[in-house]
Amino acid sequence: MTSQRDRHGTRFDVVRPAALALATLDWEQSLPSIKPQQVPRATVIGELWDMYTAYQDNQNPPCTIKLLGAPTHCSTVPASALEPIRFNEMWATKHHVGRRLLCRTLTPPVYTDRLSFAVEDRTADEMLELCNFPLFGIRDDDRLMALFPVGTGLLVREPYFVDTEDCKPFHVRVSTPTDIVIYPGDAPTLRGAKWATPSLFQPPASTDEYREDAVSFMKQRQAYLAIQSFTAALAHTENQVDMVCVLVERAEANIAAARWASAYRDTSIVQTYVDMGVEVPLLVRGAALSHRAHALVGLGLLERAEEEFDRAHELLHPNRVSLKLEADPDDPRSIMERFAEAAEKQQAGAQAKQGSPSRAQLAEQRAAMVARQKRGTTQALIEAQETGELKWDELERMAAARPFACVEVGSFTGPVRVAQLKKRGGGRGVIATRDIEVGELLLGASRCRFLVASQEYAADPCDDPAVEKAFALSQRYEDRTMGWDDPRRTAAPAAIPELVVEVLPRLMDDPSVLPILESLYDGENPPKRPLVFGAMQERTVSEFASAPVDVDVAWLERICRINASLSLWEDDNGPASFFMAWAGLYINGSAFNHSCVANTYWKVIGDTLVVRARTQIKKGKEVYLSYVPFKNQAYDMQSVVLEPHFPRAECPCAHCVAVRREDPGIRAKRQAIFDQFAATVPHMRVPPLGSSREDMVGEWKSLLRLVEDVQATLPLSNDEVHLALVTPYACLIRLAHAIGPANGLYSPRKLEMFFSELLRYTGANIAETDGRMRFEAVPHCERDTMIGGILALAGLYAKEGTDAGDQRAVSWGTAAADLSRLVHGDDFEQFWRRTASDVKAFKLERLKGRVVEALASGR
């Protein structure tokens, strides 16, 4: 696999730009160390300006290569233990071990595939590059300038000084964000150092201005910038009560930025001030407890969160007044708005009465009610974490409306555990702790979740912070971005290095996750720790700031490359476009081994991984996931995903072993037929957009011929799953769904035969008893296609207008309901709502009661 697609659908070669980037790195490494000559400041700033204008003026920017496995530098020595170094003492190209560099910015940053600054110390001016630095979606010039005002201090641990081929100034390159410490322009560390020129930093005139800036950033949904302003306000605040208020405000900003551990630490400091006897207003104390509980929910520590919500409610509860209102308990914003309105009305009516509640009391009551409501939500999450019982259809609708939204489902683990295995080369895997039924939920959400989205899949900005974050993330893909896995000499989805940039700040915020990540396999070395389901819920999060965590980017790249859940999907420009991709890191999901014909199936709802049993699984048997959606296995995605796990992408599962044992000539003949089919339907989208009924009928007949040709290459007794027949049969079903009964093209019984074949080649199995159909094994793929197709088949039988036809329609209706139950966790009413458009299109409403009776009688 050596090519990818850009956002315009143009396929371009990855090897050439990757080779150029690697050659540049090799050239840097081969240069002898030299002592650079001092360059005038105008030259340094001029080079940076040329870089900026070239990037801005280029209407079609050159593709950006995201390299995995390139040389990186990660310091593990505390800054206090390093000796200072200045520019005039540095050599290029050289890694200055045991030294630290303190400099400050002369210009705002320029963003290309990295951040570049002109910087100074007391001896010289040079350029500094920050690679892999988390920007939280900040890309425009004004906000980058707010993030790094001119005069910002940068302390680099063990700096890497680089000679560059195309720029006169030499560069300090920082490849690991944990190697750099950022100081505000007026920090004591900078004021105590000597500089060649006066600082260009312009601080606000007062502490209040810092807070006003922070509030403004919060209104703009720029939480990370708000955190920076609140931090600056804290540094200039002397009054303890004011400090507590700023800490509570910063905790709220940290929550908005999903920096749960930082929010937890802020509220811990507030609690320390309260314990010291500082007279903190009651409402501020209650807000701190609520923020603390919210942070614990984000950290996945639900039992502790419930306790904190209890404390917040008990603190504020005695001051409440009696207000009655009805609001949706699942909509806290609605509760807040209605509660505020009711409180204001009661206050207006009670002004003339003695002892009427003050505004402060009403605010306390509103906070108490919110704490109580959130406590109820947390209790529901704890229950879901224990049982896995949720309204999955509602969660899916929410996720469909808000892509990549955080779907809170607790962190459920079913009857499975991690164990050491002997087969397939040993190692560890997941086994069943008891007999598991078809469709049983095995895994809910993992609390260590990091998601990267592509631009096309993200929604427009709206009021939801999760959607706003997804949209901000998507902006990174506005240029052509490609990935290259250097150790394996193969293309890699650009979402993987982007995922690394997402994980890094989470680890810096919450170091307690690092030991859990160390329990994952990195592709080169055995895990440092055992992997245990539930480790995220049992970890200890520090209440106060500890020593900064050191993260080796090269190691983290390997962790993400091996363990990320990756989804590449088709678009109108062809299959498996790398641009159309997301990547997510799920700790518990990483424990499962791969099989192309797995006994489970998985999907992502919002940002939540859901794994269900595809077949019955006996106690003690291994539980597998398929890393690659089966319908994509003939395309580039198989080698991209499986290459890091198996040499030459040769999967050791029983299905792949059987395929490799097959006669090569027969396999080549079948592949040629499949290639012909792929050329006929290049994007596997049936029916093509804008197709007429006549075109679809012609497509139908062409597919039938291809199916017959492919079947002729298979043994008569072959009952295995096979892609070459799964995809054509699925296309036939989709065509039947779209065409409807036209000119006797097919009868219900002929379509039923197609279903039988599709079930056969997707590993599904249906049993029928007394007119009730049950799936004894769920299809490997095309599950939603089957639900819609089954209803189309039921509609054909119902259209016959006979008792026998109605009976077959009811039987197939029970099959669709059962498959929806197993795939989506639906009860009958949820299934009926999910398929309402198909039910109406195929005129099945009149049979609803009979389907319900058949389902009930077959239990």
N, C-alpha and C positions, 0 to 999 in steps of 0.2 A: 504494500500500500504506500504509494508515494505521491498522492495528489489529494487536494482538498478543494472545496468550493468557497467562493466569497459570497457576500450577501446578495450579489446580483446573479448568482448561479453559475458564474464562470469557473470552470475547473482549471486549476493551475498547479504547476509542479512544485512540490515541497522540497525536493532534493537540492535543487540549485541554490535557492536562498539559504537553506539550512547549511549547505556546504560552505557558502560564503561567510555566514556568521561563525561557523566553526573554524574556518581558515583564519579569520580575524583573531579569534581567541588564541589559536596556535601561534600566529605571528607575534602576538603580544608576549606569549610565554617564551618565545625564542630570542627576544631582544636582550642584549646585554644590559646590565644595570648602568644607568648614567645619572649624572647630577644635572637636573634641568636648569636651563638658564631662566632668569626671572623675566616674565612677560609683562608688558605694560597692562594696566587695568583696562584701558580702552580696547585692547586686543581681546582680552578675556570676555568682556561684555559684548564686543562685536561678534565674536564667534557664537555666543549664546543667542544673540539677536538674529543672526543668519539662520540658526537652527529653527528658531521660532517662526520666522517669516516663511522659510521653505516649507514647513509643515502646514502653516495656515494657508498658503497660496496654492498648494498642490490639491487640485480637485479630486485626484485619484491617488491618494497616498500609497507609497510602496507597502507591500505586505510586511507585517510584523512577525518575526519568528520568535516563538516562545520555546526556548530550549529546555528540555529535561535532561538532567545528568551533566550539564556543563559545569566547569569548575566554579565552586563557590567558596567563600571564606566565612567562617563562623567563630567568633571569639568566645571563649569560656572563662576568660579572666575578668574579674571585677575591675571597673574603671579605676577605682582607688588604688589598685595594685599595679597599675601600668604607669610607665614613665612618660612624661609629656614629650612631644616632638613638634617641630615647626616645619613649615614648607621648605625652608632653605636647608633643612637637614635631611630631607627625604630623597630617596633614589627611585628611579623608574626603570623598568617595571619591577616592583618589589612589594612583598607583603611585610610590613613592619611589625614583626612579632614583639610583644612586650611593650608597645608604645601606644599612646593615645594622642589624638589630634583634636584641638579645640579651634573651631573657626566660626565665622558668622556670615550670613548671606548678604550679598551686595545687590541682588536682584530678586524679583519674584521667580518662582520656579517655572521652567518650561516643561510641559508634559508631552512626550512622544510615547514610547513604550516604557519610559522611566521618567523620573524627575531629575532635572538638571538645574544647577545653580551656579552662579559666579559667587565665590566665597573668598574671604580674606582671613589671614591671621596677622601678626605683627610684622611678618617678614616678606610676604608675597601674596599675590592673588592667583587663584587657580579655579578649576571647575570641579564640581562634585556631582556624582551621579548616585541617585537612590533607586535601586532595583527592588522589585517585589514589595514596594511600600504600599500598605493598605490606604486607599483614598476614600473608601466608603461612598463611591459614586461621585465624588467631587471631581469635576473635569473643567469647568469653565474658569476663565482667567481670574475673575473677581473673587471667587471662592477659594481658589488656590492661593491667591494673595492673602486672603484672610487666614488661611491655614498656616501659611509660612510668610508672615510679614517681613519686609526687608529689615535686616538686623537680627533675625532669629539666630540663636546659637545652636551649633551642631557639634557634639562631641562624638568622635568616631573611635571605637576600640580597634586596635591593631589594624590601621588603615592599609588599604591596597592602592598603591600609586601606579598609574598606568600611563604608558606612552601610547598615543593614538596615531593612527595612520593619516587621518583626514583632518585633524584639528591641531592647531599650534599649541594651545594650552594643554598641559597634562591633566589627567583626571584622577580624582580620588573616587574609587568605585566601591559602593557599599551594597553587597548582594543580600545581606541578611538584616531585616529591620531591627532585630534585637541587638545589633552591633552599634546602634546609634542612639544617643540621648539628645532630646530636643529641649532647648531652653528658651523661654520668652526673652525678648530683646532686653528687658530690664532686670533679668535675673541676677542675683548676687554673684554667681559664678562668672558671668560676663563682665560685670562691673569691676570685679577684682582682678581681671586680666588686663594685660597691656595690648594696645592695638595701634596700628600705624595711622589710622584716621578715626575721626569721631564717629560714633554710632549713628546710623540712619533710622534707627527704630523710633517710632512716634507713639508712645503709649497714650491711652485715654487720660483725660484730665483728672478723673476721680474713679473710685471703686464703683460708684453707681453707674458710670458709663459702661464698665465691664459687664455689669448685670443687665443693663439695658440692651447691650449688644447680644448677650446670651439669650435674653427673652425674644429678641428679634429673630435670631437664628432658629429658635424653637418654633416660632410661627412659620418660618420658611421650611420647616422640616429638615433642618440641617443640624441634627443632634450632635454630631461630632464637633462641629464648630462651636456649638453652644457649650459643650463640655470644656473646650479650650478656654472660652471666655469666663466660665464659672471658676475654673482653676486659677486663672489670673486674678479674679476678684477675691478668691480666698487668700492669695498671697499678699493682698493689700488690705485685708480686713483685720482689725485688731479687737473689736468688740466680740465677745464670745457668743452672744445671742445672734448677732449678725452672721457669724461664722456658721452657726448651726443652720440658720435659714438658707445660706448659700449651699451648704452641704446637702440639704434636702432637695433644693432645686437641681443641683448637679446629679443627685441620685435619679431624679426624674429624667434628666437628659440621658444618663447612662442607660436607663431602661429603654428609652426610645431608640437608642443606638444598639440595643441588644448586648450591651456590656453588663451582663447580669452580675458578675463577680465584683466589678467596680461599684455598682449600685449597692450591693450588699456591704462592701467595705465602708462606703460613705455613711450608711445608716448605722453601722457599728460605731463609727466615730461619734455620731449624734448621741447614741445610747451612752457612750462614755461621758460625754458632757452632762447628760441628764444624771448619771450616777454621781458625778462630781458635785451636783447641787446647783448647776446653772439653771436659772429660771426660764425654761423654754416654754413658749405658749403651748397650750393644750393641743390646738389644732396642728401645730407644727410637729409635735410629738406623735400625734395620730397619723399624720402624713408620712412621717419617717417609718413608722411600723408598717403601714400599708405598702410603702415602696420596698421595704425589706422583704415583706411576704411576696410581693410581685417578683422581686429578684430571685427569691428561692424557687418560685414556680419556674422561672426561666432556667434556673440551674438544674431543674428536675428533682429537687428535694421537696416533694409535695407535703409530706407529713410535717416537716418543720414550717413550711409555708402556712399550713392550716393553723398551727399554733400561733404564728405571728398575726394572722388575720383575727384570731380570737382575741389576742392582746389589744389590737387596735380597736376592735368593737367594744371590748370591756372598758377601755380607757375613755371612749367617747360616748358610750351608751348612757351613762347617768345624766348627761346633759341634754338628752334628746327631748323633743316635744312630740305630741301626737299628730302625725301627718299620715293621711291615708291616700294611697294612689295605687293604680294598677299599671304595671309596665311589664314588658317582655323580660323575663329573668335572664334570657340569653343576650340581652342588649344593654350592657352597662351604660353606654352613652345615653340611651333613651331614658334609663332610670335617672341619671344625673340631671338631664334636662328637665324631665317632668318633676323631679324632686325640687329642683331650684325654683321652678315656677310655682309649685304648691307652697314652698316655704315663703316666697315673697308675698303670695296672696294672704297667707295666714298672718304674716307680720303686719301687712297693711291693715287687716281687720282687727288686729289686737293692739294697735298702737295706743288706743285710748285706755286700755286695761292695765291695771297695775301688775307688774311682774311679767309683762309680755316678753317673749324671747328676743334677745338681741341678735344682731347679724352674726356675731361670733358664735352664738349658740346654734343658730340655724346652720351655719357652715359646719359646725361640729357634728350636727345631726346628719347632714348630707354625707359627710365623711364616714360616719358610723354605719349608715345604710349601705354605702358602697363597700365598706369592709365586710359587712355581713353578706352582701351579694357575692363578693369575690370568694369569701370563705365557702359559700355553697358551691361555687364553680370548682374550687379546689377539691372539695369533698367528692364531687362528681368525677373529677380526674383521678382521684385516688381509687374510687370504685372501678372506673374503667381500666385503670392500671392493674387491678386485681382480677377483673372478669373479662375484659376485652369487649364488653357489650356497649355499643354505641349506635347512634343513628347514622349509619354510613352514607345513606343517600343524601342526607342534609349536608354532611361534610363534603361530599363530592360536588354538590351544587355550589357550595361556598368556594371550593377550590377552583371550580370551572369559572366562576365569576371573578375570582381574584387569584390569578396565577401565582404560584409559589407562596401563597399565604401560609402563615404558621397555623397549622391545624392541631389544636391541643387535644391529644388523645391519651395522655399519660405515656407510659412506656411499658406496654404489655409484653410479657414473654409467656408463651404457652408451654405445653408439655415437652420441652426440648432442653438439652444442655450441651455444653461443649465437652468433648472427650478426646482422648488420644486414640488414634486409629492405627491399624496395622496394614490394611489394604491400600492399594494405589500409592505405594511408596511411603506409607506412614504419615506422620504429621497429625494434625488435629482436625476435627470436624464437628458436626452437630448430629446428635442421635436423639431418637424419641425415648422419652422416659415412661411412656405407656402407649397402648394402642391408640392411634390417631385416626379420626374419621375424615372422610372427604369433605373439603371446604372448611375444616376447622382452622381457626385463627392461631397462627404460631408465633407471629411477631407483629407488634404494633410499632409505634414510633421509637426511635432511639433518641436519647436526649442530646447526643453529640451530633448536631445536624448542621451541615454547611452546604449551601446550594448555590450553583452558578447557573444563570439563565442566558439564553441567547436573545438577541434583540427582537426577532420576529415573534417570539413566544411571550414577551413581556407586554403587559397592558399599558395604556396611557396612565400618567400619574393621576391619582385620585386621593380621597381622604384617608385611605387605609395605609398605615405605615408599611405593612408587609408588601403591598403592591408598589408603593413608592420605592422601597428598597430594591425590589426586583427590577423595576424600571431603571433605577440608577445603575444597578449592576449591568443591565443590558447595554448601556451606553458605551461600555468598553469595547463592544463589538462593532462600533460604527465603521472601523477600518478593517481591512483584510487582515485577519489574524490566523496564524497557522502554528501548529505544534510539531516539535520534532524530538523524538526520544533517541538521544545520541547513543547510549550504551547498546540499544537494540537496532540502531540504524533503521528506524521506521517512523512513519508519521504518527502523531498522537493528537487527539482532539485538543484544541486550544483551551477547552473548558478545564482541563486538568491543571495546567499552570495557574489559571485563574482561580481554581479551587484552592491551590496552595496559598495564594495571596489572601483568600478569605479565611483560611484556617489559622494563619499566623497571628492576626490580631486577637482571635479568640483564645489562643494559647497564652498570649501576652496578658490578656485580661484575666484568664482563669487558669493558672498553672496547674491546678489539680487535675486537669484533663490530660496533661502530658504523660503521666505514668500509665494511663489507660491506653493512649495511643501507642505507647511502647509495648503493649501486649499484642500489637498487630505485626504481621509479617511484612518486611520491607522489600522482599525479592532477592536479598543478598545474605542477610543474617537472620538467624532464628530470633523470635520475639524475646525481649528481655524479661517479660513477665507473663504469667498465665492469663488467659482471657476468660472472664467469668461474666455470664449474663447478670445484669443488675449492678455492675461495678459503678456505673454512673450515679445510681441512686444511693450508693453507700459511701461515696467518697467524702472527704473532709475539705471544705472550702475555708480558707483562712479568713478570719474576720478583719484582719489588718494587712496592710501592704507588706510583702516580704521581698526578698532579694529578686531582682529581675530575672526572668527565665531566659535561658539561652537555647535557641532552637536552630538546629542545623538544617538549612534549607534543602540541601541535597538529600538528607534523610527524609524530610517531610515530603519532598517530591516523590520519592520512592514509595512512601506510605500511601500517598494519594493515587499514584499510578496503579498500584496493586489492589487497593481496597475500595476505591471509589465506585459507587454505583453510577453507571454511565448509560445515558440514553441518547442514541442518534436516531433521528426519524426522517422520513421522506418529506420532501417539499416538491413544489412544481418544477424544480430544476433537476430532479433526479434523486436516486436513493442515497441514503447514508451520507448526507452532506455534513461535514464536520462543523460547519458554521451553525447548523441547526442542532445544537447539543446542549445538554445540561449535565452536570456532574454533582453528586452528593456523597458525603462521607457519613456512613452509618456504622457505628461501632459494632452493634450486635449483628447486623447484616453481614459484616465482614467475616464472621466465623464460619459461614456456610461454604462448603466446597461446591465446585461446578459440575453439572451434568447437562448435556444438551437435551436429554430427555429426563428432566428433573421430576421428582415426586412432589414438588411445590410449584407455585407460581407467585409472582410478586407484581406490585404496582405501586405508584407513588401518588398519594392524594395530598395536594398542596405540597408540603415539604415533608410528608410523613410516609415512611416505608411500611407497607402492609404485605405480609407473607401468609399465604393460606396453603393448606394441604391439597394437592391435586389428586392424589390417590389415597387409599388407605395405607397407613404406615404402621408396621408392627413394632412393638416395644423393642428397643435395642438396635433397630435398623438406622442406617445413616439417612439424614435429611439433606437433600441437595437443593441448590438454586441453579437456575440457568442464567449465567452472566450475560448471555446474548439472547435477545428475543428470537425464537426459532425461525420466524419468517424472514429474518434478515441474515441467516447464516450463509447464504450464497454470495453475500456482498462483502465489501471491505470491512464491515464492522466486526466480523468474526475474528479476523487476524489482528485487528486493532485492539480488541478487548482481551483476547486469549493469549496473545503473544507474550505478555509479561508473566503469564502463569505456566505456559507449556512451551517447550522448544518447538519452533516452526509451527506454532499454533495447533499441534497435534493433540487434541483433547483425548484423555484416556477413558472417557465414559464408554459404556457398552455399545451405545449406538454408533459412535464414531469408529470404534474398533471394528465393528461389523461392516461399516461402509468401506473402510480401508482394505478389508479382506476381500471385497467384491472384485470381480474381474475388471481390470482397468479399462478394457475395451468397451464393456457394457456401460461402465460408469461414464466414460467419455461420450458415448452415444447419447446417453440420457442427458448429460450436461449440454450437448449440442442442441437437443430438442428444447431444453429449458431456455437456452440462450435465444432460440428462435421465438419462444413465447415472450421472453423479456423484451425482445425487439418489437414484437407486436403490441405489447402493453408495457412501454418502457418504464413507467413510473408506478406500476402496480396499482394504478388508480382506476377502478372500474365502477361506474361508467366514467369516461373522460368528461370534463366539464363541457357543457354545451352540446352533448351528443344527442342526436335524434333517435327516435325509436328504431328506425331502420338501421342506423349505425350500430346500435346496441344489439340488434338481432344478428347482424353480420358478425359482431364480436363474439356473440354466443356460439355461433356455428364454428368459428375459428378455434375457440377454446375447446370445444368438444373434440375436434380433430387432434389437437395437441394432447389432450388427456388420453385419448386412445393410443397415440404414439408412445407416450411416456409409460403407460401401463404395459405395453408390449415389452418393455425392457426390464420389468420386474418379475420375479418368480411368482407363480400362481398362489403359493402359500405365504407370500410376503405380507405380514400384518404389521410391519414396523412403521413408525412415523417416518415420513419422507417429504422433504420440502418440495421436491419436483411435482408432487401431486397435491400437497396442501394448498399451495398458492393458486394453482389453476381452479381447483374445486371451490376455494373461497371466492375467487373472482366470479365463478358461475353463480354462486349463491347471491353475491352482491348484485349481479346483473339481473337475476330473477327477481330480487327485491325491487330493483329500479324499473324493470320492464313491466312487470305484472303479467297476467295471463293474456298474451297477445297472439291471436290467430292460431290457437292450439299449439304454440311453440313448445310447450311442455305441459304435462298433466301433473296433478298433485303427487301421483305415485312415482313419476319420473323424478320430480324434485326430491321426493323422499329417498329415492335411490341415491341421488347426489349427496344428500345429507349422510346417508349411511357410509358412503365412501369417504366423505370429509371427516366423519367421526373416526373412521378406521385409521386414517393417516395422521390424525392429530392425537392419537392415543386415548381418545374418549371411549366411553362405554355406557350404553343405556340399557336399563332393565325395565320391562313393562309388566305390571301386575294389575289386573282388573281395571284397565283403562287409565292407570296412573303410571307415568314414566318417571324414572329416577336416574340421575347420572351416577354411575359407580366409579367413574374417573372423569375428571374435567379435562377438556381439550388443552393441549400445550399452548395453543395460540388461536387467534381468530375467535375468541370467546364472545365478544360483543357482536361480531358478524353473525355468529350462530344464533344468538338470542333474537336478533332482528329477522334472520332468515327463517327461524322456526315459526315466528309469528306470521311471516309471509306464507309459509306452508299451511299453517292452521287456517289462514284466510282463504286459501284456495279450496281447502276441504269444506269450509263453511259456506263458500259460494255455491257449492253443488246443491244446497237446499234439501239434502236428504238426511234422514236420521243417522245413517252410517257415516255420511260426511261430517255431520256435527259431532259425532262421537270421536272421529279421528282428530277433528279440530280441537276438541276438549283435551284429548290425550296429549297432543303436541303442545297445547297451552300449559299443561302441567310440566312438560319438559322444559319449556322456556322459563317458567317460574322457578323450577328447581335449579336450573343453571344460574339464574340471577341470584338465587339464595347462596349458592356455593361460591360464585365469583365475587359478588358485591356484599354479601351478608344481608340481603333484603328479606323482609317478610313479604307476604303477598301484596299488601297495600303499597309498600314501597316499590315492589316490582311493577305494579299496575301504573303507578305514577311515572316511574322511569320510562316505561314503554308506551305512554299515553298516545303519542303521535302515531306509532305503528298500530296500536289497537284500533284507533279511529280510522286509519287508512285502510286497514284490512277488514273493517266492519266486524270486530269481534266483541263489541260491547255487550251484545245480547247473550253471549256465552259466559259472562263473568261469573254468574252464580253457579253454573255447572262446573266451571274450573275449580271454584272454591270447594264445592262438594266433593269433587274427585280428589283434590288434595287432602281434604279432611278424612275421607273414607280410606285413603291409602296409607294413613299414618300407622 
